[in-house]
Amino acid sequence: MKISIFTNTYYPFLGGVTRSIETFMQEFRVLGHDVHIFAPKYPDYHDTDPLIHRVPSIPRFNHTDFSLPLPFSLKLRSIFSELGPDIVHLQHPFFLGETGMHLAKHINIPVVFTYHTQYEKYSHYVPFDSDMIKRLIINLSTSFCNLCDLVIAPSNDIKDLLIQRGVKVRIEVIPTGIDLVRYKDTDPSWLRQRFSIGPEKKILLHIGRLAREKNIGFLLEAFRRLSERSSDLVLVISGEGDQEGHLKKWVREAGLNNKVFFEGMMPKKDLVNAYAGGDIFIFSSRTETQGIVILEAMASGTPVVAVEAPGVRDVIEDGVDGFLTQESIEDFVSKADLLINDDQKRSSFAESAIKKAHSFSSTAMAKRLLAEYDDLIHKSPALLNREIHHFQIIKGLLREAVRKALLLKNEH
């Protein structure tokens, strides 16, 4: 089948959405399907894949590492028309997501949307962060879901959240899978060699974007307290983002320069070796819908200590393959310290983590999603969702302004 994917983020931007798209795309192509990706253009970045189509964008929007796509492109529409896709899969509800929806409904083909992100928790990226904006984002993303033919939720938590918010269309839980082949021949010694870390030290590892919503400051404070209990701990952080300078400054001022190592983005080969070399993977983001990096760590046999949050709960079985904690430094430190000092428990968790990761095979997840595509493609066009809204953002702003005005009036 011919599949067109529309996304507001893709390489060189690294994150869960990028990894999800790439993982499914590779599996789809291996299974003989034609996959094209429409994504923003990034300065000084050129694709080697001719099936990736770039859209003009505003780089480093609002001083972040995001590129904001400008989806009003005649070339994009021309390419889409020539491709003649069977189905469109949207990765975001705004910008290129809206463009992909309009193009799909114009030729009456099915629209699938993956709810990757709790978008309201990213409202600090817009110039005016307020409760009104958060409520607007929730309303817009819920409305967007109801315009699709199928919504994919990466976890049961997210499915329940969408239903609670009023999503009426069918929702299927299909997580992003893990390419298990990548984790067969790893070099656990690579990480220690890279940073000259001795065998007597235990390595805590975190991989992810260095962004405000990832809650890295929480991890640094937890590590500071853990290092007071044990001098034989180091923390390796891999990733880039707009908080990098702030986090490095915090580490310097805390006197942890010789214990916290920042690596930046790692190539894929180094990344799997890093996972294998860590003793414990630590994670504190509360904005994930799945937490792909957690599964990647588990596939390498690295147990996880993570703040309990939607998406994360679907992956970690507390006390079996990792620990879930409250968003409390004391609780996080207590659980991490327990795992650091119990070699037998770490070994048991590692074995269970590998078994858990195998249940999330990327091939199995891709086949499940393809089966959903196939059902939609063979559905009568008359049964597809033909409704479409225009000027969603403007309408949403007006609704919120009226709602707030009425609340103020009632208070007086």
N, C-alpha and C positions, 0 to 999 in steps of 0.2 A: 504494500500500500504506500501511498505518497503522504508523508506527514510533514506539516509545516509548524515549526515551533517559534513563538514570539516571546522575547524576553528583554527586560530592561537592564539585565546584567549578564555579562559573559566575559570570557578571557579578554584582556589580561586580568580583569577583576576576579579575585578568588573569593569564594564563599560557598555556602551550602547550595544555592540555586545553580551556580555554575557547575558544581560537581554533580548535582542531580541530572542536569541536562546532558552533560557529557556521558555520564554512566548509562542512561537510557538510550541516548543516541548510538553509542558504540554497540550496545546489545541489539538494538533494532537493525543496525546495518549488518551485523553478523548474521542475523536471521533473514536477511535479504530485502529489507525495506528501504525505501528512499526517504531520507530525512534532510530537510533544509531548515536552517536556523536564521532568524531575523533578529539582529542585536545592535546595540549602539556602536558607533565608531569611536575608537580611542586614539589619542594622538600617538604617532610613532609606533603604532602596532599594526602588523599586517598578517593576515591569515594565510596559512598554507592550504586550508581546506576550501575548495571552490564552492562548496554547498553552504557556506556561511555568508550571509548577505548583511552588510553593515549599513546603518542608518545614521545620518548626520546627528551630532549631539553636542551638548555644552559640557566640556570637560571640567572635572573637579567642581561639580555643582555645590554651591554654598560652602566652599573650602573643605569638601570631603573627597574621598577617592571614587565617588560615583560619577559616571557620565550620564547626563540627563538627555534621553533621546528626543529628537524632534521628528515625530512620526509623519509629518505632512510631506510625504515624498512620492512624486509621480513615478520615480524609478522603482520604488518598493512595490507599488501597485502593479506596475508593468511586469516585474519579475514574478510576482505572485500569480498573476493571470496566466503567464506562460507555463508555470509549474503545474497548474491544474490539480491542486492537492485534493486528497480524499477527506482529510480531517485536519483541523487546526487545534493545536494545544498551546494554551496561553499560560505563562508563568507569573504574570503580574496583572492586577486589575486596572492599572493606569497606563497612560502613554502607549507603548507598543501593544499592551494587552487590549486596549480599546480599539486600536487600529486593526489588530488581528481579528477581533470579533466582528467589526464592520465588514471586513473583506470576506470573512467566512459566511456571514449571513447574506451578503450580497449574492453569493452563488449557491446558497442553501446547502451548506455542508455542516457536519456536526462541530460543535465547539466544546472543548474540554479545558478545564482550568484547574491548576494545582495551587492550593492555598499553602504556599511555602512559609509565610511570614505573618506574625501578629503585627500588622502594619502600624497600628496605633502606638506601639511601643517604639517606633522609629520617628515619631513626630518631631523630635528635636532636630531633625535634619531640615525642616522647613523654617523660614525666618521667624515665624511666630508660633511658638510651642504653647498650646493652651488646651484646656479641657474641651473647648468647642472644636478645635481641630481634631482631637482624638475621637470625639463622638462622630464627627463628620467622616473620618476615615473608616470607622466601624460601619457606619450606615452605607457608605459608598461600596466598600468591599462586600458587604452582605448583599446589596442590590446587584452587584456585578455577578456574584455567584448565581443568583436567581435568573440571570439572563443566559446562562450556559446550559448545555445538555447534560453535562456530568461534571461533578467536582471531585477532585482527588485530594484526600486529606492524608498527610504523611503519618498520622498517628490517631489512635482512638480519642485521645484528649481533644485534638483539634476538631475531629468530627462532632464530638459532643458540644464543643464551643460553638461551632457553626449552626448546629440545630437550635441551640439555645438562643442564638442571635436572630433566628428567623429564616435560615436557608431552607428552601422547600424542595429544591431539585435533589436528585439522587446523589449521595455522597458515598464513595468507595475509599476504604483505607488501603493505600498502596505505598509503603515507604520506598525511599530510594535504596536500592540494594548495594551490596559490596562486591566488588570484583575480587573474589577470593584468591584467584591465581596470583595476584600481586603480592600476597602475603605468605607465599610458600617458601621462597628463597630469600630471606632477609638477613641482614648482617647486624645483629644486636650490639656488636662492638663499635659500630660506626659513630654513634652519638658520643661515646666516651672519648674516642680518638679525636673527634672534631673539636671538642672543648677541653681536651686534656684532663678528663675527670677520672680520678683514681678508682680502683675497684672497691675501696672501702666506703665510698659514698653512694647514697641512694639518690636516684634522679626522679624528681617530679617534673612532669611534662604537660605543657598546654599548647595546643595548636588552634589558631583561629584569628580572625581579624581583630586588630587592636582598635576597637571602636567602643564608644560609650555604652552602648546597649549590651556589650559582651561582659561587662562587670569585672574587668580584669583587676581593677583596684582591690576588689574583695579578695581575689586570689593572692595578690601581693601581700596584703595585710595578714592573711592566713599563713602564708609562707614565712613572714617575719616572725610570727609567734611560734611556728613549728621549728624554725632554725634556732630559737632560744632554748628549745627543749633538746635539740640535737644539733651538734656542729657538723655532722656528716651528711648534710642535705644540700642539694643544689636544685635550682629550678631553671628549666629551659623553656623559653617561650618563642614559638615560631609564628610569624604573621606580620602584616603591615596594616597601617590605618592611621587615622588622624589623631589618635591618642598616643602614638608612639613616643613623641618627645616628652609629653607629660609623664608617662609611665617610667621612662628612663630617668627622668629627673627625680621622681619619687624614690627609685631604687638607689640613686646616688646619695640622696639626703638621708636615707635609712641606713646607709653604710653597708649595703648588700651587693656592691658591684662585683665582688669576687665569688658571689653565690648565685646570682641571677644572670642568665645569658640570653640575649636577644639575637635571634638568627635571621629574621626577615622571612620572606617566602622561600620555601624549599622546593627544588625540583621533585618530581614524583618518586624517583628512585630513592633520594635522600629522605623523603617524607616517610616512606614505609620503614626504612631503617631506623628513623628516629622513633617511630611508634614502638618498634621492637626493642629499642634500647632503653626506653623509660621503665622505671619500676612501678610508677603509679601515674595515671592520667588524671588531671584535676580540671574541673569545669564548673563555672558558676553562672553562666548566662541563663536568664529567665525568659528570653524572647524566642527560643527555638521552637520549631514545630516538630523536629525530629532529632537533630543533633548528630549529623553524619560523622563528625570527627570522633564521637564516642564509639560508634560502631567500628570505625577504622582502628581505633586503639584496641578494642576488644578482639578484632580479627587478628591482631598481632600478639594476643595473649597478655595485654596490659590491663590490669584491673583499674576501675574508675571510681573516683570519689567526686560526686556532683551534687549541686544544689537541686533539690526536687522541684521539678517544673513540668509544665505540659510538654509532651513529646519525649522528654528524658525518661519519664516514668514507663513509657512503652518499651524502652530498650534495657534499662538496668533493673534487675531483680534484687532488691535491697537485701544485703547479707548473703547473696549467692554468687553474683559475678561482679559486685561492686557495692558501694555504699551511697545511699541517698541521704542528704542532710537538709535541715532547715536552712533558710538564708540567715544564718547566724554564724559569726566567726567562731564562737565557742564550740558549736556543734560540729562545724566543718573541721576544725582543728582536732577535735577529739576523735572523730572517725578516721581522719587521715593519719593521725598519730598511731592509732590502733593498728592500721594496716601496715604502716612503716615498720613497726616493731614486731610484727608477727609474720615470719617467713612462711610458715605453714599455711596461714590464711591467704596470703598473697598468691601462693602456688595453687591453692584450691580455687580461688577466684579466677586466676588466669585460665585454668582448664575450663571452667564454666563459661568464661567470657568467649573463648574460641567457639564453643558449642553454640552459644547464643548468636554469634556473628554468622555462623553457617546457616542459620535459619533465615537470614536476610540476604541470600544469594542474589546478585544483580540479574542473573539470567532468569531466575524464578519470578522476580518482581517485574521484569520486562515482559515476560510472557503473560502475566496477569493483566498488565496494562494493554497489551496488544489485543487480548481477548475482549476488553472493554471497547477499544477502538472498533474492532470488527463488528460487534453488536450494534454500535451506533451507525456505522457506515451502511449496514444492511437494514437499518430502520427506514420506514417510509419517510421521505422528505416532508410529507404533510404533518408528521408527528414531531418534527424538530422544533425547538423553541425559536420562534421567529421574532419575538419581542426584542426591541433594542431601544436604549435611552440615549438621548443626546444631551450635551452640556451638563453632564452629571455633576461636575465639580461646582459649577455656578449654582445649579439647583440646590445642591447640598449646603452650600454657604448661606443661601437665602433662607432655607428651612431652619438652619441652626440659629441664624440671626433672629428670625421670628420667634423661635422657641425660647431663646434667651430673653428677648424683649418681654414675652408673656410672663416668664418666671419673675422677672424684675417687677413687672406691673402687679402680679399677685402678692409679691412680698410687701408691696407698699399699700 
